């Protein structure tokens, strides 16, 4: 469940979008998406909503307000 939430985050999808320019979805386009610890020892609380997880990821990776605003306005939410 935590992995699914991660893939649904705007953060992960923005990182994917940097290299994904076609419908191809090979291993190379995923290389900028940071691996996460999905265990209970993780620094991310995976029990939270996807929006909350996004906020945790923004803080973890030190995104500034302009970067966050770009992601929030250009990446649509997933259901």
N, C-alpha and C positions, 0 to 999 in steps of 0.2 A: 504494500500500500504506500509506503514512504517513497519508493522509486517512482510510482505513478504520480504522486503529488509533485515530486521534483521535476518530472518531465512536463507537467502542466504549468510550472512556474513561468512567469514572464522572463525571469532571469535566464533560465536554461534555454528557453526558446529564442531569446535575443542572441545568446551566444551561438546557438545553432545557426541562426540566420546570417551570421557574419560570413560563413563559408558556404552555406547552402544557396546556390544560385539556380539550380535546376531541380527537377523532381527526384533526381537520383538521391539516394539516402545511404551512401556507402560509409564505411568506417571513418574516412578522412574528414567528413563534415562534422563529426562529433568530437573532434580532438580538442576544441577550445572549451568544452563543457567540463568543469572541474568534477572529479570524482568526489563522492560524499560518503560519509560513514552513516549508514542507515540503522545502526544499532542504538540501544538505549544510552550508549556512551557518546553519542554525537553531540556536537556543539549546536546543532539545529534541532528544535523541537518539532518532530515530524507529526505530532498529534494535532498541531495547529492547522488553521485553514491555509489554503494555497497562498492567499494574499499575505497572511502573517509570515509564511515561510519565505516569500519573496522579500519582505522587509528584513528578515533575519539574514538572508543571503546578501542583500545590499550592504548591510552592516559588516558582515563577515569579510566581504571582498573590498570594502572601503570605497564603494561607489559614492561619487559626489552628487549634489542635488541635480546638476545638469544631466548627468548620466541616468539617474533615476527617473527624472522627468521624461527623458527621451524614451526609455523603455516603457514607462507607464502610458505614454501617449501613442506609441507606435506598435505595441504588441497587444493584441486583443486577449481577453481572458478566455480560458478554455473551460468547458463544463465537464 
